[in-house]
Amino acid sequence: MSTVMILTMVLCFALTISVAVSIGLSAIVGIQIGNANMLISVKEMFSSINKFPLAAIPFFILAGNIMETGGISRRLVEFAKSIVGGVQGGLPMTCVLTCMIFAAVSGSSVATTFAIGAILIPALIKHGYPTPFAAALQATSAELGVIIPPSIPMILYGVSAEVSIGEMFIAGFGPGIFIGLALMLFVYVYCRIKGWGKNDGEGRLSFGKASWQAGWALMMPVIILGGIYGGIFTPTEASAVAVFYALIVGTVIYREIGIKDLSVILRKSVISSAVIMFIIANAGLFAFLITRAGVPDAIGVWLKDVLKTPAYFLLGVNAALFLIGMFIETSAAIIVLAPILAPVAIYFGIDPIHFGLVMVVNLALGMITPPFGVNLFAACTVARISLDRIIPYLLPFVMVVMACLMVVTYVPELSLTLRDLVYKK
């Protein structure tokens, strides 16, 4: 049954059927082969999304869309530019830094791509940067949206692997900041080699003025993250607070959101949330059938026999996840694979929180690797170019993130030191 399910899913992918429908069809085929009651599909799909932490997903998506429309994103760009925009290559560095700040609220890389890319991709092109480079930079920087907490994939991993979402969030800061700094250093050196960005400081506000204008926007991640780690509210409740705060700032303080804008924002958020929830529901049914067939246990035993040390296990998992991330959407991959791989990681003595960060960072790479990199499509849409033009400029960014992934994988202290300090483990 499991073999037919997997082959069906691969065939659907090859026929360019959407990820959610491919997973759902393969699960239905599995039910038919196993002569099970079709009511199982309804029950398991409902159970997959009937989890309180998942309520954070639509709220964080809505918060990101409100930030984009309400002027918060633009002010964050000006603030980041006031810090790093004065050097050669400062505008690409501004893109990375803004994505890091925006990631501390949005939780979604696609939302980050559209919100920040709509401002910075045209600015980069105006300053003489090649359009494909601007799109590749934005797509790569936006993946920080799922690495720096709060993060939708981290929520999904916490639910799937039954670990603390709060611990996942606090552990994500080290890898997220590390990757962000590595990208900033790379674009600084790359731009100096290419001779780009000598006039990036034009139109740059002073740090004081930019900070004043972005004050309310900068308070948002402080309130959200401070509330989570201060024990005031849970990560799920924080998502609702993020929506409320962004709405107040956008409508009352900045006054850039009108009544007509709200319907557009809500419609876009509902569509994005429904897509993710549909993937989660179908992936939950698929995972249930695969688990009932004993596949996770069989894979676990096989991995223990073949990959006999933690180092080899992590290397093998990284290679597999990199390939999987190229073809399967991040949320679906985490929901299906986390229950299978996390117990094996624990068997090898790997902290499940550290392993979760490895999974999230690796699968975030899938967002910027063809053929199904969602960030690439989003960035190409904003830049109005075809996907093939972006690839040559994308490869160096992929290599930088892969190098960072190896550090995250084999230096667990990068993920766990802050977690251990906060939770006193």
C-alpha positions as CSV (number, residue, x, y, z in Angstrom):
1,M,0.0,0.0,0.0
2,S,2.7,2.5,1.0
3,T,4.7,1.8,-2.2
4,V,1.6,2.5,-4.4
5,M,0.9,5.7,-2.4
6,I,4.4,7.0,-2.9
7,L,4.5,6.1,-6.6
8,T,1.1,7.8,-7.0
9,M,2.3,10.9,-5.3
10,V,5.5,11.0,-7.5
11,L,3.4,10.5,-10.6
12,C,1.1,13.4,-9.7
13,F,4.1,15.6,-9.1
14,A,5.5,14.7,-12.5
15,L,2.2,15.6,-14.0
16,T,2.5,19.1,-12.3
17,I,-0.6,18.4,-10.1
18,S,-0.6,20.7,-7.0
19,V,1.2,19.4,-3.9
20,A,-2.0,19.2,-1.8
21,V,-4.0,17.4,-4.4
22,S,-1.1,15.0,-5.1
23,I,-0.8,14.0,-1.5
24,G,-4.6,13.7,-1.1
25,L,-5.0,11.5,-4.2
26,S,-2.2,9.2,-3.1
27,A,-3.8,8.8,0.3
28,I,-7.2,8.0,-1.3
29,V,-5.5,5.4,-3.5
30,G,-4.0,3.9,-0.3
31,I,-7.4,3.7,1.4
32,Q,-8.9,1.9,-1.6
33,I,-6.0,-0.6,-1.8
34,G,-6.2,-1.2,2.0
35,N,-10.0,-1.7,1.8
36,A,-10.4,0.8,4.5
37,N,-13.5,2.9,5.2
38,M,-13.5,6.2,3.3
39,L,-14.7,7.9,6.4
40,I,-11.2,7.6,7.7
41,S,-10.2,10.4,5.2
42,V,-12.7,12.8,6.7
43,K,-11.8,12.0,10.3
44,E,-8.0,12.2,9.8
45,M,-8.1,15.3,7.7
46,F,-10.2,17.1,10.3
47,S,-7.9,15.8,13.1
48,S,-4.9,17.1,11.3
49,I,-6.1,20.7,11.4
50,N,-8.0,20.5,14.6
51,K,-5.0,21.6,16.7
52,F,-4.9,24.9,18.6
53,P,-1.3,25.8,17.7
54,L,-2.2,25.8,14.0
55,A,-4.5,28.7,14.6
56,A,-1.3,30.8,14.6
57,I,-0.8,30.2,10.8
58,P,-3.7,32.3,9.4
59,F,-3.1,35.0,12.0
60,F,0.6,35.4,11.1
61,I,-0.3,35.4,7.4
62,L,-2.9,38.1,8.1
63,A,-0.4,40.2,10.2
64,G,2.1,40.0,7.3
65,N,-0.4,41.3,4.8
66,I,-1.5,44.1,7.1
67,M,2.1,45.1,7.5
68,E,2.6,45.2,3.8
69,T,-0.4,47.4,3.1
70,G,-0.2,49.5,6.3
71,G,3.2,51.1,5.6
72,I,5.1,49.1,8.3
73,S,7.2,47.3,5.7
74,R,8.3,50.5,4.0
75,R,9.4,52.0,7.3
76,L,11.3,48.9,8.3
77,V,13.2,49.2,4.9
78,E,14.1,52.8,5.7
79,F,15.3,51.8,9.2
80,A,17.5,49.0,7.9
81,K,18.9,51.3,5.2
82,S,19.9,53.8,7.8
83,I,22.0,51.2,9.5
84,V,23.8,49.4,6.6
85,G,22.8,51.4,3.5
86,G,25.8,53.8,3.6
87,V,28.4,51.4,2.3
88,Q,29.0,50.0,-1.2
89,G,26.5,47.2,-1.6
90,G,24.4,48.7,1.2
91,L,21.1,48.3,-0.6
92,P,21.4,44.5,-0.9
93,M,22.5,44.4,2.7
94,T,19.4,46.4,3.5
95,C,17.3,43.8,1.8
96,V,18.7,41.0,4.1
97,L,18.5,43.1,7.3
98,T,14.9,44.1,6.5
99,C,13.9,40.5,5.9
100,M,15.4,39.6,9.3
101,I,13.3,42.2,11.1
102,F,10.2,41.5,9.1
103,A,10.7,37.7,9.8
104,A,10.4,38.5,13.6
105,V,6.6,39.1,13.0
106,S,5.4,37.5,9.7
107,G,6.4,33.8,10.1
108,S,6.1,33.3,6.3
109,S,8.8,33.6,3.7
110,V,6.3,34.2,0.8
111,A,4.7,37.0,2.7
112,T,8.2,38.5,3.3
113,T,9.0,38.1,-0.4
114,F,6.0,40.1,-1.5
115,A,6.1,42.7,1.3
116,I,9.8,43.6,1.1
117,G,10.3,42.7,-2.5
118,A,7.6,45.1,-3.7
119,I,9.8,47.9,-2.2
120,L,13.4,46.7,-2.6
121,I,13.4,44.9,-6.0
122,P,12.5,48.1,-7.8
123,A,14.9,50.1,-5.7
124,L,17.8,47.7,-6.5
125,I,17.0,47.8,-10.2
126,K,16.9,51.7,-10.0
127,H,20.4,51.7,-8.5
128,G,21.8,49.6,-11.4
129,Y,21.6,46.1,-10.0
130,P,20.7,43.4,-12.6
131,T,17.0,42.4,-12.2
132,P,17.8,38.7,-11.9
133,F,20.2,39.5,-9.1
134,A,17.6,41.6,-7.2
135,A,15.1,38.8,-7.5
136,A,17.5,36.1,-6.4
137,L,18.6,38.2,-3.4
138,Q,15.0,38.8,-2.3
139,A,14.0,35.2,-2.7
140,T,17.0,34.1,-0.6
141,S,16.7,36.8,2.1
142,A,13.0,36.0,2.5
143,E,13.7,32.4,3.5
144,L,14.8,34.0,6.8
145,G,11.1,34.4,7.4
146,V,10.8,30.8,8.3
147,I,14.1,30.5,10.2
148,I,13.8,33.5,12.5
149,P,10.9,33.1,14.9
150,P,7.9,33.2,14.9
151,S,7.9,30.7,12.1
152,I,5.0,28.7,10.6
153,P,7.2,25.6,9.7
154,M,8.5,25.7,13.4
155,I,4.9,25.6,14.6
156,L,4.2,22.6,12.3
157,Y,7.4,20.8,13.5
158,G,6.4,21.4,17.1
159,V,2.9,19.9,16.5
160,S,4.2,17.0,14.4
161,A,7.1,16.0,16.6
162,E,5.4,16.9,19.8
163,V,8.0,19.3,21.1
164,S,7.7,22.8,22.6
165,I,7.0,25.5,20.0
166,G,8.4,28.0,22.4
167,E,11.7,26.2,22.6
168,M,11.8,25.9,18.8
169,F,11.3,29.7,18.5
170,I,14.0,30.6,21.0
171,A,16.4,28.1,19.3
172,G,15.8,29.7,15.9
173,F,17.4,33.0,16.7
174,G,21.0,31.7,16.6
175,P,20.7,30.0,13.1
176,G,18.6,32.8,11.8
177,I,20.9,35.6,12.8
178,F,24.0,33.6,11.7
179,I,22.5,33.0,8.2
180,G,21.4,36.6,7.9
181,L,24.9,37.9,8.8
182,A,26.5,35.4,6.4
183,L,24.3,36.7,3.5
184,M,25.1,40.3,4.4
185,L,28.8,39.6,4.3
186,F,28.5,37.7,1.0
187,V,26.6,40.5,-0.8
188,Y,29.0,43.1,0.6
189,V,32.0,41.3,-0.8
190,Y,30.2,40.3,-4.0
191,C,29.1,43.9,-4.8
192,R,32.6,45.2,-4.2
193,I,34.0,42.6,-6.6
194,K,31.3,43.4,-9.2
195,G,31.6,47.2,-8.7
196,W,27.9,47.5,-7.9
197,G,26.2,49.8,-5.5
198,K,28.6,52.7,-5.2
199,N,25.7,55.1,-4.9
200,D,23.6,53.1,-2.6
201,G,23.6,55.8,0.1
202,E,21.6,58.2,-1.9
203,G,18.3,59.2,-0.3
204,R,19.3,57.5,3.0
205,L,17.7,58.8,6.1
206,S,19.7,59.4,9.3
207,F,19.5,56.7,11.9
208,G,17.6,58.9,14.3
209,K,15.0,60.0,11.8
210,A,14.5,56.5,10.4
211,S,14.2,55.1,14.0
212,W,11.6,57.8,14.8
213,Q,9.5,57.0,11.7
214,A,9.8,53.3,12.2
215,G,9.3,53.4,16.0
216,W,5.8,51.8,16.0
217,A,6.8,49.2,13.4
218,L,9.9,48.3,15.5
219,M,7.8,47.8,18.6
220,M,5.9,45.0,16.9
221,P,8.5,42.3,17.2
222,V,9.4,43.5,20.6
223,I,5.8,43.1,21.8
224,I,5.3,39.8,20.1
225,L,8.5,38.1,21.1
226,G,8.7,39.7,24.5
227,G,5.2,38.5,25.2
228,I,6.0,35.0,24.2
229,Y,9.2,34.7,26.2
230,G,7.8,36.7,29.1
231,G,5.1,34.2,29.6
232,I,2.3,36.8,28.8
233,F,0.8,34.8,26.0
234,T,1.5,31.7,24.0
235,P,2.9,31.7,20.4
236,T,-0.7,31.1,19.1
237,E,-2.1,34.0,21.1
238,A,0.9,36.1,20.0
239,S,-0.3,35.7,16.4
240,A,-3.6,37.3,17.2
241,V,-1.9,40.1,19.1
242,A,0.3,40.7,16.0
243,V,-2.8,41.1,13.9
244,F,-4.4,43.5,16.4
245,Y,-1.2,45.6,16.7
246,A,-0.6,45.8,13.0
247,L,-4.2,46.8,12.4
248,I,-4.1,49.6,14.9
249,V,-0.8,50.9,13.6
250,G,-1.8,50.7,10.0
251,T,-5.3,52.3,10.4
252,V,-5.0,54.7,13.4
253,I,-1.3,55.7,13.6
254,Y,0.0,55.5,10.0
255,R,-3.5,55.8,8.5
256,E,-2.5,53.9,5.3
257,I,-5.2,51.3,5.5
258,G,-8.8,52.2,4.6
259,I,-12.0,50.2,4.8
260,K,-11.7,49.1,1.1
261,D,-8.1,47.8,1.8
262,L,-9.4,45.5,4.5
263,S,-11.5,43.4,2.2
264,V,-8.5,42.9,-0.1
265,I,-6.2,42.0,2.8
266,L,-8.7,39.6,4.3
267,R,-9.3,37.9,0.9
268,K,-5.6,37.4,0.2
269,S,-5.0,36.1,3.7
270,V,-7.9,33.7,3.5
271,I,-6.7,32.2,0.2
272,S,-3.1,31.8,1.5
273,S,-4.3,30.2,4.8
274,A,-6.7,27.9,3.0
275,V,-4.0,26.6,0.7
276,I,-1.7,25.8,3.7
277,M,-4.5,24.2,5.7
278,F,-5.5,22.1,2.8
279,I,-1.9,20.9,2.5
280,I,-1.8,20.1,6.2
281,A,-5.1,18.2,6.1
282,N,-4.0,16.0,3.2
283,A,-0.5,15.5,4.6
284,G,-2.1,14.5,7.9
285,L,-4.1,11.8,6.2
286,F,-1.1,10.6,4.2
287,A,1.1,10.5,7.4
288,F,-1.7,8.5,9.2
289,L,-1.8,5.8,6.5
290,I,2.0,5.6,6.2
291,T,2.3,5.3,9.9
292,R,-0.4,2.6,10.1
293,A,1.5,0.7,7.4
294,G,4.6,0.7,9.6
295,V,6.7,2.7,7.3
296,P,8.2,5.1,10.0
297,D,9.3,2.1,12.1
298,A,10.8,0.4,9.0
299,I,12.7,3.6,8.0
300,G,13.9,4.1,11.5
301,V,15.3,0.6,11.7
302,W,16.9,1.0,8.3
303,L,18.5,4.3,9.2
304,K,19.9,2.9,12.4
305,D,21.5,0.0,10.6
306,V,22.9,2.0,7.6
307,L,23.8,5.3,9.3
308,K,25.5,4.1,12.4
309,T,26.7,7.4,13.9
310,P,24.9,10.7,14.5
311,A,27.2,12.5,12.1
312,Y,26.4,10.1,9.2
313,F,22.7,10.2,10.1
314,L,22.6,14.0,10.0
315,L,24.6,14.0,6.7
316,G,22.2,11.5,5.1
317,V,19.1,13.4,6.4
318,N,20.4,16.6,5.0
319,A,21.0,15.1,1.6
320,A,17.5,13.6,1.5
321,L,15.8,16.7,2.8
322,F,17.6,18.9,0.2
323,L,16.2,16.7,-2.6
324,I,12.8,16.4,-1.0
325,G,12.6,20.2,-0.5
326,M,13.1,20.8,-4.2
327,F,9.9,18.9,-5.0
328,I,7.6,19.1,-2.0
329,E,6.3,22.1,-0.2
330,T,7.9,22.8,3.2
331,S,4.8,22.5,5.3
332,A,3.8,19.2,3.8
333,A,7.4,17.8,4.1
334,I,7.6,18.7,7.8
335,I,4.2,17.2,8.6
336,V,5.0,13.9,6.8
337,L,8.7,13.5,7.8
338,A,9.0,15.0,11.3
339,P,7.1,12.1,13.0
340,I,9.3,9.6,11.1
341,L,12.7,11.2,11.5
342,A,12.5,12.9,15.0
343,P,12.3,9.6,16.9
344,V,15.4,8.3,15.0
345,A,17.2,11.5,15.8
346,I,16.4,11.0,19.5
347,Y,17.7,7.4,19.2
348,F,21.1,8.8,18.0
349,G,21.2,11.2,20.9
350,I,20.3,14.3,18.9
351,D,18.2,16.9,20.6
352,P,14.8,17.1,18.9
353,I,14.9,20.9,19.0
354,H,18.3,21.0,17.3
355,F,17.0,18.4,14.7
356,G,14.0,20.5,14.1
357,L,16.2,23.5,13.3
358,V,18.2,21.4,10.9
359,M,14.9,20.3,9.2
360,V,13.5,23.9,9.0
361,V,16.8,25.4,7.6
362,N,17.2,22.6,5.1
363,L,13.7,22.7,3.8
364,A,13.8,26.5,3.7
365,L,16.5,25.9,1.0
366,G,13.7,24.2,-1.0
367,M,12.0,27.6,-1.2
368,I,14.8,28.9,-3.4
369,T,15.6,25.8,-5.4
370,P,13.9,24.9,-8.7
371,P,11.6,23.4,-9.8
372,F,9.1,24.2,-7.0
373,G,10.8,27.0,-5.0
374,V,7.8,29.2,-3.9
375,N,10.1,32.1,-3.1
376,L,11.5,32.1,-6.6
377,F,8.1,32.3,-8.1
378,A,7.1,35.1,-5.8
379,A,10.3,37.1,-6.5
380,C,10.0,36.5,-10.2
381,T,6.4,37.7,-10.1
382,V,7.5,40.9,-8.3
383,A,10.5,41.5,-10.6
384,R,8.5,40.4,-13.7
385,I,11.1,38.1,-15.1
386,S,11.2,34.4,-16.1
387,L,12.6,31.8,-13.7
388,D,15.4,30.7,-16.0
389,R,17.0,34.2,-15.8
390,I,17.3,34.1,-12.1
391,I,19.2,30.7,-11.8
392,P,22.9,31.9,-12.5
393,Y,22.6,34.6,-9.9
394,L,20.8,32.3,-7.4
395,L,23.6,29.6,-7.3
396,P,26.0,31.6,-5.1
397,F,23.3,32.3,-2.6
398,V,22.3,28.7,-2.4
399,M,26.0,27.8,-1.7
400,V,26.2,30.3,1.1
401,V,23.0,29.0,2.8
402,M,24.2,25.4,2.3
403,A,27.5,26.2,4.1
404,C,25.5,27.8,6.9
405,L,23.3,24.7,7.1
406,M,26.4,22.5,7.7
407,V,27.4,24.8,10.6
408,V,23.9,24.6,12.0
409,T,23.9,20.8,11.6
410,Y,27.3,20.1,13.3
411,V,27.4,22.9,15.8
412,P,24.3,22.3,17.9
413,E,25.3,25.0,20.4
414,L,24.3,27.6,17.8
415,S,20.7,26.5,18.2
416,L,20.7,25.2,21.8
417,T,22.7,27.7,23.8
418,L,20.0,30.4,24.0
419,R,17.3,27.7,24.5
420,D,19.2,26.2,27.4
421,L,19.7,29.7,29.0
422,V,16.1,30.6,28.8
423,Y,14.6,27.2,29.7
424,K,17.5,26.3,32.1
425,K,17.9,22.8,30.9
